[in-house]
C-alpha cells in the first residue's frame, strides 16, 4: 500500500473507528458533546482558514455568520417543522447570502479597514440575535425540539449523532482542503501576498475575494446548523465577538495558511480547557499561556504553511502529475 493511501486510511480509522470506540468505552453523554463540539469548531476554523489564512482577509465577524446558520436551522425547526435534511443546506445558503450582501460593498477595502468592517457587521448581527424578539426570541434564545433526522429516520443515539456530525464535518473539511490546495487556492494565495500584482496577472481580485468570503460563510452556516441540532438550544451569547476571536486564535495558533495546523489548533483550544477543568479557573490562565507560548516560540504556527503544503501534496498524494513525471502544484 502506498504511503498516501496508508495515511488517509489511518485518518479515517481514527475518526470513524478509534474515537467512536473510545466514546462507547466512556459511555457518557458529556464526552459525545465534547467530540461533536470539536468537529463543529474544526469546521469553523477550516472555513475561516480559507478566507484569512489562504486569501489573507482578516475576518473578525466569523462567529456572526456561524450564528446565522444556527438561528436559521433552529427557527425553521422550532417554528416551521423543517428538519435536518432541509434545514442544514438552508442554513449554509442563508449564511452565504448574508455574506454576499456584506462582501459586495466591503471587498474594495483593504487591510485593517476590511477587518473593522467585518467587526461592525458581526456586532450588528449579534445585536439582531439579541434584540429581534419576534424572530430570535432575544436573550432567551431558541429551543429546538427536533433532533437530527435524515430522510424520515430519526437519529437519537449519541453514537449515531456523532457519526452524522463527523461525516458532514469531514466531507466539508475535505472540500475546503481541495479548494485550498488547488490552482484556485494558489490564486487566493497570490491575493494574500500582493493583490495588485495578482490583478496585473489577470486575476479578478474583487470577484475572487467575494467568492472566497461567500464560500467560507456557507461552511460556517453548516457548522452553526450542526451546533443547533446537536445542542437543541442556542442563544446570542454563543455567537458573540469572543467566539470570533477564539476561531481566529485557532487559525493563528495552528498556522496561517495551514489547514492541518488549523485543525490541530482547533482541537487544542477546544480539548485543552476540558482536560484542565479539574484545576478550576486556573485553566484559563494555562490556556492563555499555551496560546502566548505558541505565538512566541512558533510564530508560523504549530504546523506551518510550508510543512502543511508538503504534507498534503506529497504524503497525501494530492498533486497533479505532470507529463514528465514530476509532481505539480495542485490536486490530481
Secondary structure, DSSP 4 states (H G I P E B T S, - for coil): --HHHHHHHHHHHIIIIIHHHHHHHH--HHHHHHHHHHHHHHHHHHHHIIIIIIS----S-HHHHHHHHHHHHHHHHHHH---HHHHHHHHHHHHHHHHHHHHHHHTT--HHHHHHHHHHHHHHHHHHHHH-HHHH-GGG-EE----EEETTEEE-SHHHHHHHHHHHHHHHHHHHHHHHTSHHHHHHHHHHHHHHHHHHTT--HHHHHHHHHHHHHHHHHHHHHHHHHHHSEE-GGGGSHHHHHHHHHHHHHH-TT-HHHHHHHHHHHHHHHHHTGGGTTHHHHHHHHHHHHHHHH-TT-SS-HHHHHHIIIIIT--SPBPTTS-B-SS--
